[in-house]
Amino acid sequence: MTPLTLTADATGPSRARRTAWVPTLVLILGALYCLVPIAWVIIAATKDRSELFSTFSFAPGTGFFDNLGDLTDYRDGIYWQWMANSAFYAGFGALLSAAVSAAGGYALGRYSFRGREAIFKMILAGVLVPGIVLAVPQYLLLSKMGLADSYWSMLLPSILSPYGVYLVRIYAAASVPTELMEAARMDGASEWRIFSRIAVPMMMPGLITVFLFQFVGIWNNFLLPYVMLADDTKFPITLGLYTLLAQGASQPALYTLVITGCLLAILPLIALFLVIQRFWSLDLLSGSIKS
């Protein structure tokens, strides 16, 4: 019996080590699935028109700066107008959405009033509705108001985020103690002062998350601008690159501009994530050491 026991004990750790390779391998495959297209875009952006279709896909080219110059010169630099539009839509829209989500989520999470649960269930229902379903009704509504093909037609649908309100509601209920609010009221603080000076700093990691999700969602949104906008000077980067790609069917030279534009379009998202991640970590750390 002793040898059998020793054999079982000896094979146990090795079987566990073999099993541990399975999730690691799955993660490696998932990382490759996500990173290989990005690597292809980076390499393809370095190729000129002749190299793009005649060389190995992952062989670097020599035409990146020429592609960048051609992209800048295309229609007097309209690409950078599209980039500026996307930055405006995503930045201002995400900021307004985070503010509305902060107010709505804080009210639902920290106040008791009649109809609160009904409102919260309606917001949960809104989370389950795909944005594609709302694009046409939103266009008809804004068209009746005379706001179609305007900057407001992009901003107004982005202000209210059901998921943002839901997330802030959960975060406010967990991070803003009722005792702290009562102590502030006893000191004579108004409800607005409690919200702006106490609740918002404590909810900041959640608000940063809402801002990041909304920014990325608005930056990558294609259907809403496709439905709302007709003037190409108001296009965001997604719709602008789509028009370039559509023209590339008759003008293959534009493919290099599309690929270079795609590479440049993802750089602001990477930079934003790196910057916000720093403040995100600081807010979480400061919240963990407060008494």
C-alpha positions as CSV (number, residue, x, y, z in Angstrom):
1,M,0.0,0.0,0.0
2,T,2.9,2.4,0.7
3,P,4.3,2.3,-2.8
4,L,0.9,2.9,-4.3
5,T,0.5,5.9,-2.0
6,L,3.8,7.3,-3.0
7,T,3.0,6.9,-6.7
8,A,-0.3,8.8,-6.3
9,D,1.4,11.6,-4.4
10,A,4.2,11.8,-7.0
11,T,1.8,12.0,-10.0
12,G,-0.5,14.5,-8.3
13,P,1.7,17.6,-8.7
14,S,2.7,16.7,-12.2
15,R,-0.9,16.4,-13.2
16,A,-1.7,19.7,-11.6
17,R,1.2,21.3,-13.6
18,R,-0.1,19.8,-16.8
19,T,-3.6,21.2,-16.0
20,A,-2.2,24.6,-15.3
21,W,-0.9,24.9,-18.9
22,V,-4.4,24.7,-20.3
23,P,-5.7,28.1,-19.1
24,T,-2.2,29.6,-20.0
25,L,-2.5,28.2,-23.5
26,V,-6.0,29.6,-23.9
27,L,-4.9,33.0,-22.7
28,I,-2.0,33.0,-25.1
29,L,-4.3,32.0,-28.0
30,G,-6.7,34.8,-27.0
31,A,-3.9,37.3,-26.9
32,L,-2.7,36.3,-30.3
33,Y,-6.2,36.5,-31.7
34,C,-6.4,40.1,-30.5
35,L,-2.8,41.3,-31.2
36,V,-2.2,39.8,-34.6
37,P,-4.6,42.1,-36.5
38,I,-3.1,45.1,-34.7
39,A,0.4,43.9,-35.7
40,W,-0.8,43.6,-39.3
41,V,-2.1,47.1,-39.3
42,I,1.1,48.5,-37.9
43,I,3.2,46.7,-40.4
44,A,0.9,47.4,-43.4
45,A,0.9,51.1,-42.6
46,T,4.6,51.1,-43.4
47,K,4.1,49.8,-46.9
48,D,3.6,52.0,-50.0
49,R,1.1,51.2,-52.7
50,S,3.4,48.7,-54.6
51,E,4.5,46.9,-51.4
52,L,1.0,46.5,-49.9
53,F,-0.1,43.7,-52.3
54,S,3.2,42.3,-53.5
55,T,5.2,41.6,-50.3
56,F,4.7,39.2,-47.3
57,S,1.9,40.4,-45.0
58,F,4.2,40.8,-42.0
59,A,7.2,42.1,-43.8
60,P,7.9,45.8,-43.0
61,G,7.8,48.4,-45.8
62,T,9.4,51.7,-46.4
63,G,6.5,54.0,-47.1
64,F,5.0,55.0,-43.8
65,F,6.0,58.7,-44.0
66,D,4.9,58.9,-47.6
67,N,1.5,57.4,-46.5
68,L,1.3,59.9,-43.7
69,G,2.0,62.8,-46.0
70,D,-0.6,61.6,-48.5
71,L,-3.2,61.1,-45.8
72,T,-2.5,64.7,-44.5
73,D,-2.8,66.1,-48.1
74,Y,-6.0,64.2,-48.9
75,R,-8.8,66.8,-49.4
76,D,-6.8,69.4,-47.6
77,G,-6.4,67.4,-44.4
78,I,-10.0,66.3,-43.9
79,Y,-8.7,63.2,-42.0
80,W,-7.5,65.4,-39.2
81,Q,-11.0,67.1,-39.2
82,W,-12.5,63.7,-38.7
83,M,-10.1,63.0,-35.8
84,A,-11.0,66.3,-34.2
85,N,-14.7,65.5,-34.6
86,S,-14.2,62.1,-33.0
87,A,-12.3,63.7,-30.1
88,F,-15.0,66.2,-29.6
89,Y,-17.9,63.7,-29.8
90,A,-16.1,61.2,-27.6
91,G,-14.6,63.5,-25.1
92,F,-17.5,65.9,-24.5
93,G,-20.1,63.2,-24.8
94,A,-18.3,60.9,-22.3
95,L,-17.8,63.8,-19.9
96,L,-21.5,64.7,-20.0
97,S,-22.5,61.1,-19.7
98,A,-20.3,60.6,-16.7
99,A,-21.9,63.7,-15.1
100,V,-25.4,62.5,-15.7
101,S,-24.5,59.0,-14.6
102,A,-23.0,60.4,-11.4
103,A,-26.1,62.4,-10.5
104,G,-28.6,59.6,-11.5
105,G,-26.6,56.8,-9.9
106,Y,-26.0,58.7,-6.7
107,A,-29.7,59.6,-6.4
108,L,-30.8,56.0,-7.0
109,G,-28.1,54.5,-4.7
110,R,-28.3,56.9,-1.7
111,Y,-31.8,58.2,-1.6
112,S,-35.1,56.5,-0.9
113,F,-38.1,57.8,-2.7
114,R,-41.3,56.5,-4.3
115,G,-40.8,54.8,-7.6
116,R,-37.0,54.3,-7.1
117,E,-37.1,50.6,-7.9
118,A,-39.4,51.1,-10.9
119,I,-36.9,53.7,-12.3
120,F,-34.0,51.4,-11.6
121,K,-35.7,48.5,-13.4
122,M,-36.4,50.7,-16.4
123,I,-32.7,51.6,-16.5
124,L,-31.8,47.9,-16.3
125,A,-34.1,47.3,-19.2
126,G,-32.3,50.0,-21.1
127,V,-29.0,48.2,-20.6
128,L,-30.4,45.2,-22.4
129,V,-31.6,47.2,-25.5
130,P,-28.9,47.2,-28.3
131,G,-27.9,50.6,-29.6
132,I,-28.7,49.6,-33.1
133,V,-32.4,49.3,-32.3
134,L,-32.5,52.9,-31.1
135,A,-30.6,54.5,-34.0
136,V,-33.5,55.0,-36.4
137,P,-36.0,56.2,-33.7
138,Q,-33.4,58.7,-32.4
139,Y,-32.9,60.0,-36.0
140,L,-36.6,60.5,-36.5
141,L,-36.9,62.3,-33.1
142,L,-34.0,64.6,-33.7
143,S,-35.1,65.2,-37.3
144,K,-38.4,66.4,-36.0
145,M,-36.5,68.8,-33.7
146,G,-34.4,70.1,-36.6
147,L,-31.1,68.7,-35.1
148,A,-30.3,66.0,-37.7
149,D,-26.9,66.4,-39.4
150,S,-25.6,68.5,-36.5
151,Y,-23.2,68.1,-33.7
152,W,-26.1,67.8,-31.3
153,S,-27.4,64.8,-33.2
154,M,-24.2,63.0,-32.1
155,L,-24.0,64.3,-28.5
156,L,-27.5,64.0,-27.3
157,P,-27.9,60.3,-27.8
158,S,-24.6,59.7,-26.0
159,I,-25.4,61.7,-22.8
160,L,-27.6,59.1,-21.1
161,S,-25.9,55.8,-20.6
162,P,-28.2,53.2,-18.8
163,Y,-25.1,51.1,-18.1
164,G,-23.3,54.1,-16.6
165,V,-26.2,55.0,-14.3
166,Y,-26.4,51.3,-13.3
167,L,-22.7,51.1,-12.6
168,V,-22.6,54.4,-10.6
169,R,-25.7,53.3,-8.6
170,I,-24.0,50.1,-7.5
171,Y,-20.7,51.9,-6.8
172,A,-22.4,54.8,-4.8
173,A,-24.3,52.3,-2.6
174,A,-21.0,50.5,-1.8
175,S,-18.6,53.4,-1.5
176,V,-20.5,56.3,0.0
177,P,-21.4,55.5,3.7
178,T,-24.8,56.7,5.0
179,E,-23.1,57.6,8.3
180,L,-20.8,60.0,6.5
181,M,-23.7,61.7,4.7
182,E,-25.6,62.1,8.0
183,A,-22.5,63.6,9.7
184,A,-22.2,66.1,6.9
185,R,-25.9,67.0,7.2
186,M,-25.4,67.6,11.0
187,D,-22.5,69.9,10.1
188,G,-24.9,72.0,8.0
189,A,-23.7,70.8,4.5
190,S,-26.3,71.0,1.8
191,E,-27.2,68.0,-0.4
192,W,-25.4,69.5,-3.3
193,R,-22.3,70.1,-1.2
194,I,-22.5,66.5,0.0
195,F,-22.7,65.2,-3.5
196,S,-20.0,67.4,-5.1
197,R,-17.5,67.5,-2.2
198,I,-17.9,64.1,-0.6
199,A,-19.7,61.6,-2.9
200,V,-18.1,62.5,-6.2
201,P,-14.5,62.1,-4.9
202,M,-15.4,58.8,-3.4
203,M,-17.1,57.6,-6.6
204,M,-14.3,58.8,-8.8
205,P,-12.9,55.4,-9.8
206,G,-16.4,54.4,-10.9
207,L,-16.9,57.6,-12.8
208,I,-13.6,57.2,-14.5
209,T,-14.7,53.7,-15.6
210,V,-18.0,55.2,-17.0
211,F,-16.0,57.9,-18.8
212,L,-13.6,55.3,-20.3
213,F,-16.4,53.0,-21.5
214,Q,-18.4,55.9,-23.0
215,F,-15.3,57.4,-24.7
216,V,-14.4,54.1,-26.3
217,G,-18.0,53.4,-27.3
218,I,-18.5,56.8,-28.9
219,W,-15.1,56.8,-30.6
220,N,-15.8,53.4,-32.2
221,N,-19.5,54.1,-33.0
222,F,-20.3,53.8,-36.6
223,L,-24.1,53.3,-37.0
224,L,-25.2,56.5,-35.2
225,P,-23.1,58.9,-37.3
226,Y,-23.9,56.9,-40.4
227,V,-27.6,57.5,-39.7
228,M,-27.4,61.0,-38.4
229,L,-24.8,62.8,-40.5
230,A,-24.7,63.8,-44.2
231,D,-22.0,66.5,-44.2
232,D,-18.7,64.7,-44.4
233,T,-16.9,67.6,-42.6
234,K,-18.8,66.5,-39.5
235,F,-18.0,62.8,-39.8
236,P,-16.1,61.0,-37.0
237,I,-13.1,59.0,-37.8
238,T,-15.0,55.7,-38.2
239,L,-17.4,57.0,-40.8
240,G,-14.6,59.0,-42.6
241,L,-12.5,55.8,-42.9
242,Y,-15.5,53.9,-44.2
243,T,-15.9,56.5,-47.0
244,L,-12.3,56.1,-47.9
245,L,-12.6,52.4,-47.9
246,A,-15.7,52.5,-50.1
247,Q,-13.8,54.8,-52.6
248,G,-10.9,52.3,-52.5
249,A,-12.9,49.9,-54.6
250,S,-12.4,52.2,-57.6
251,Q,-9.2,53.9,-56.4
252,P,-6.9,51.2,-54.9
253,A,-4.4,53.8,-54.0
254,L,-6.6,54.9,-51.1
255,Y,-6.1,51.6,-49.3
256,T,-2.8,52.7,-47.9
257,L,-4.5,55.8,-46.6
258,V,-7.2,53.8,-44.9
259,I,-4.7,51.5,-43.2
260,T,-2.5,54.4,-42.1
261,G,-5.6,56.2,-40.8
262,C,-6.7,53.1,-38.9
263,L,-3.3,52.9,-37.2
264,L,-3.5,56.6,-36.2
265,A,-7.1,56.2,-35.0
266,I,-6.2,53.6,-32.3
267,L,-3.4,55.7,-30.9
268,P,-5.6,58.1,-28.9
269,L,-7.5,55.2,-27.3
270,I,-4.2,53.6,-26.2
271,A,-2.9,56.9,-24.8
272,L,-6.2,57.6,-23.0
273,F,-6.2,54.2,-21.4
274,L,-2.6,54.6,-20.2
275,V,-3.3,58.0,-18.7
276,I,-6.6,57.1,-17.1
277,Q,-5.2,53.9,-15.8
278,R,-2.7,55.9,-13.8
279,F,-5.4,58.1,-12.2
280,W,-7.6,55.0,-11.7
281,S,-4.9,53.3,-9.7
282,L,-4.3,56.4,-7.6
283,D,-8.0,56.8,-6.8
284,L,-8.3,53.2,-5.8
285,L,-5.2,53.4,-3.6
286,S,-6.3,56.7,-2.0
287,G,-9.7,55.2,-1.3
288,S,-8.2,52.2,0.4
289,I,-6.2,54.2,2.9
290,K,-8.9,56.7,3.9
291,S,-10.3,56.2,7.4
